[in-house]
C-alpha cells in the first residue's frame, strides 16, 4: 500500500508504531523529513538505557531510570511558555528542541518504555494526556508534561473534576477515565491538538490538512466529516464542504446539530451552483 495513511487506517491497532505515526504527522509539515534519522536517535537512547540497567531490575526501577534519563539527563520538558506552538506536536521538533506537549512527550516516553519491555500505556485523560503502567498492586499514573511526575488519586480526581466541571468523580468513573488509549486514538488526539493550534491562529489550510488525516485515519469518526466540511467552508471550497456535510448527515441523520448542518449544506449547494 503506497499511501502510509491508508496503511494506518487498515492497520491492526497494536501494529501501529506511535513513533512512526507521529513522524508521519510531522512529514506533512516537513516533506523532506528523514524519519529514519529520528527513529535511530530514539533507538540510541534505548540502547544507552538498556546498557545501564541491571538484568534483574524491576519494572519500577526501569521506569524510574527511564524518567531520570529522559527528563533529567536529556532535559525533555513540557513547553509551558508556548503550549500551542505547532512544533510541540511535530516529533522531529520535539526531539530536536526537547520541548513538547503532553502527548508528544508521552509518545517518546512510551516508545522508550517499549524498548525496555515496560508496559507503559497512553491515557487520554481530560485536559492533559497522561501515561500509566500496571503494577502488581494496581497502576502508576505519570504526567509526561511535568517531567514524568507520579500522580496520586486525589490529584487525578481534582484534575478530572476541573476539566469535566463535575462535583465528584467516583472510583468507577475515574477508572474509566484512566483506561489505556488505543494507538489510533493517540495519533488522532495528536492531530486534534495540532488542529486546535492552527485554528487559534486562523491557519485554516493547515487545520484542514489535520482534519483530512483524521478522516483517513478513522472514516467512521462521524464528527470529523462535519469538521472537515466546516473547514472547507472557511476556505470557500463549497463543493467539497457539501460532500462532507452530506456524508455527515447520511451517517448521523438524528444528530443534535442535523438542522444546522442541513442549513450549511443548502448554502454550499447554492454557492457551488453559482460556480458553474
C-alpha positions in Angstrom: 0.0 0.0 0.0 1.7 3.2 -1.2 -0.2 5.7 1.0 1.1 5.3 4.5 -2.0 7.0 5.9 -4.2 4.4 4.3 -1.8 1.8 5.8 -2.6 3.3 9.2 -6.3 3.2 8.5 -6.2 -0.5 7.8 -3.6 -1.5 10.4 -4.4 -3.6 13.4 -4.1 -1.2 16.4 -1.2 -2.9 18.1 0.7 -2.9 14.9 0.7 0.9 14.7 4.1 2.3 15.8 3.4 5.5 17.7 6.8 6.9 16.9 6.5 6.2 13.1 2.9 7.6 13.1 4.0 10.7 14.9 6.8 11.2 12.4 4.4 10.7 9.6 2.3 13.6 11.0 5.5 15.7 11.0 6.2 14.8 7.4 3.2 16.8 6.3 4.8 20.0 7.6 8.4 18.9 6.7 8.1 16.9 3.4 11.8 16.2 3.2 12.0 14.9 6.8 14.3 11.9 7.1 12.1 9.9 9.6 14.7 7.1 9.9 17.2 9.5 11.4 14.8 10.3 14.3 13.9 6.6 14.7 17.6 5.9 15.0 18.1 8.6 17.6 15.4 7.0 19.8 16.9 3.6 19.3 20.2 5.0 20.5 18.5 6.4 23.6 17.0 3.0 24.3 20.4 1.3 23.8 22.1 3.6 26.3 19.3 2.9 28.8 19.4 -0.8 28.3 23.1 -0.9 28.8 22.8 0.8 32.2 20.1 -1.3 33.7 20.9 -4.5 35.6 19.4 -7.6 34.3 17.4 -8.1 37.5 15.9 -4.6 37.6 12.2 -4.5 38.4 9.7 -2.7 36.2 9.5 0.1 38.8 13.3 0.5 38.8 13.3 0.5 35.0 10.6 3.2 34.8 12.4 5.3 37.4 15.6 5.1 35.4 13.8 5.9 32.2 12.3 9.0 33.6 15.6 10.2 35.1 17.3 9.7 31.7 14.6 11.3 29.7 13.6 14.3 31.8 16.7 15.0 33.9 19.7 13.9 31.8 18.3 14.7 28.4 16.2 17.5 29.7 12.9 16.9 27.9 10.2 19.1 29.3 6.7 20.5 28.7 6.6 23.8 26.8 4.7 25.9 29.2 5.5 29.2 27.6 4.2 28.4 24.1 1.9 25.4 24.7 0.1 25.6 21.3 3.2 26.1 19.3 2.8 23.6 16.4 6.4 22.5 16.9 5.3 20.9 20.2 3.2 18.4 18.1 5.9 17.6 15.5 8.1 14.9 16.8 11.2 15.9 14.9 11.0 19.3 16.6 10.2 17.7 20.0 13.3 15.5 19.7 15.5 18.4 18.5 14.3 21.0 20.9 13.5 18.6 23.8 10.3 20.5 24.3 6.8 19.2 23.7 3.2 19.0 24.8 1.8 16.1 26.9 1.0 13.8 24.0 4.2 14.2 22.1 6.3 13.7 25.2 4.2 10.7 26.1 5.0 9.1 22.7 8.7 9.5 23.3 8.3 8.1 26.8 6.1 5.2 25.7 8.4 4.3 22.8 11.5 4.1 25.1 9.5 2.1 27.6 8.5 -0.4 24.9 12.2 -0.8 24.0 12.9 -1.7 27.7 10.0 -4.1 27.8 7.8 -1.9 30.0 4.1 -2.0 29.5 3.7 1.8 29.6 0.4 3.0 28.0 -1.2 6.2 27.0 -4.2 7.6 28.8 -6.5 10.1 27.0 -7.3 11.8 30.3 -9.4 15.0 30.3 -7.1 18.0 29.9 -3.5 16.7 29.8 -2.6 13.4 28.2 -1.1 11.0 30.8 0.6 7.6 30.8 0.1 4.6 33.0 1.8 1.3 33.9 0.2 -1.7 35.5 1.8 -2.9 38.7 1.2 -5.9 40.9 -1.0 -3.9 43.3 -2.7 -1.5 40.7 -1.3 1.1 38.3 1.0 4.0 38.5 0.0 7.2 36.6 2.5 9.7 35.3 2.4 13.2 33.8 5.0 13.4 31.0 4.4 17.2 30.6 5.7 17.7 34.1 8.8 15.5 33.8 7.1 12.2 34.4 5.8 13.1 37.9 3.7 10.5 39.6 0.0 11.5 40.2 -1.9 10.2 43.2 -5.6 9.6 43.3 -6.6 12.9 45.0 -4.8 14.9 42.3 -6.3 12.8 39.5 -9.8 13.4 41.0 -9.0 17.2 41.2 -7.9 17.3 37.6 -10.9 15.4 36.4 -13.3 17.5 38.4 -11.8 20.7 37.0 -11.8 19.6 33.4 -15.3 17.9 33.5 -16.9 20.6 35.8 -18.1 17.7 38.0 -18.6 17.9 41.7 -17.2 14.5 42.3 -15.5 11.7 40.4 -16.3 8.3 41.9 -14.0 5.3 41.7 -15.8 3.8 38.7 -15.7 6.9 36.6 -12.1 7.6 37.5 -11.2 4.0 36.5 -12.9 4.6 33.2 -11.0 7.8 32.6 -7.7 6.0 33.3 -8.3 3.2 30.7 -5.5 2.9 28.2 -6.0 4.7 24.9 -5.6 2.8 21.6 -2.7 3.8 19.4 -5.1 5.0 16.7 -6.8 7.2 19.3 -3.4 8.6 20.4 -2.5 9.6 16.9 -6.0 11.2 16.5 -5.6 13.2 19.7 -2.2 14.4 18.4 -3.8 15.6 15.2 -6.6 17.3 17.1 -4.2 19.2 19.3 -2.3 20.3 16.2 -5.5 21.4 14.6 -6.5 23.4 17.6 -3.3 25.4 17.4 -3.8 26.1 13.7 -7.4 27.1 14.3 -6.4 29.6 17.0 -4.0 31.2 14.5 -6.5 31.2 11.6 -4.3 28.8 9.7 -7.3 27.2 8.1 -5.4 25.3 5.3 -3.2 23.5 7.9 -6.2 22.8 10.1 -7.9 21.3 7.1 -4.8 19.1 6.5 -5.0 17.8 10.0 -8.7 17.0 9.6 -8.2 15.3 6.3 -5.7 13.0 8.1 -8.2 12.3 10.8 -10.9 11.3 8.3 -8.4 9.0 6.6 -7.2 7.6 9.9 -10.8 6.7 11.0 -13.6 7.2 8.4 -16.1 6.1 11.0 -15.4 9.1 13.2 -18.5 10.9 12.1 -17.7 14.2 13.7 -14.6 14.6 11.6 -16.6 14.7 8.4 -18.5 17.7 9.8 -15.4 19.3 11.0 -13.7 19.0 7.6 -16.8 20.4 5.9 -16.6 23.4 8.2 -13.0 24.0 7.3 -13.7 23.6 3.6 -16.4 26.2 4.0 -14.0 28.5 5.7 -11.7 28.2 2.7 -14.5 28.7 0.2 -14.4 25.1 -1.1 -18.2 24.8 -1.3 -18.4 21.6 -3.4 -16.0 19.7 -1.1 -17.9 21.1 2.0 -21.2 20.0 0.5 -20.0 16.4 0.1 -18.7 16.2 3.7 -21.9 17.6 5.1 -23.9 15.2 3.0 -21.8 12.3 4.3 -22.2 13.5 7.9 -26.0 13.7 7.6 -26.1 10.3 6.0 -24.1 8.8 8.8 -25.8 10.7 11.6 -29.3 11.8 10.5 -30.5 12.1 14.1 -27.6 14.2 15.2 -28.4 17.2 17.5 -26.9 19.6 15.0 -28.5 18.0 12.0 -30.7 21.1 11.2 -27.7 23.4 11.4 -25.6 21.2 9.2 -28.5 20.9 6.7 -28.7 24.7 6.6 -24.9 24.8 5.8 -25.5 22.1 3.1 -28.1 24.2 1.4 -25.8 27.2 1.5 -22.9 25.1 0.0 -25.2 23.7 -2.7 -26.3 27.2 -3.7 -22.8 28.6 -3.7 -21.4 25.6 -5.6 -24.2 26.0 -8.2 -23.2 29.6 -8.8 -19.7 28.5 -9.8 -20.8 26.6 -12.9 
